[in-house]
Amino acid sequence: MNDKSTRKCLAVVTPALAAQERIELVDVLQIGRVSAKRRVATAALVGAVSGGTVLVAVQPRAYFMVLTDRRLYLVDNHNGTVGRSIVSATPRDKITAGPLRKHLLTLSMEVRFTGVAEPSRFSWGRLQSRTALAIADALTT
């Protein structure tokens, strides 16, 4: 993540920070699931319809994440641009994270929020492994 996006994320989150709340990590993550079957089917369909001139990749929804010593903030992501609002601000004691799992093309982690029945899946590309390890380490401790 570049410095400009980091500064914009901090500008969105700073008014919501409590006194003495310290920022630990700022990065991008994807939340959700897209099956391999759906990815292949979508790419094949678009490729067939467009005669192979257009390529489409289906991915889970991306968010900018700001992790503090007290909360996890999710900020809107509009095609790689930082949004103007906080989507979620969850206290860290209401978050339970599973281990980081490695897949063929991605890394993922199941995260449960207290009061939400279905767990969320946080995922990163293989090139973001350092970021994924840092976030997994921070959320599991």
Disulfide bonds with the S-S distance in Angstrom:
none
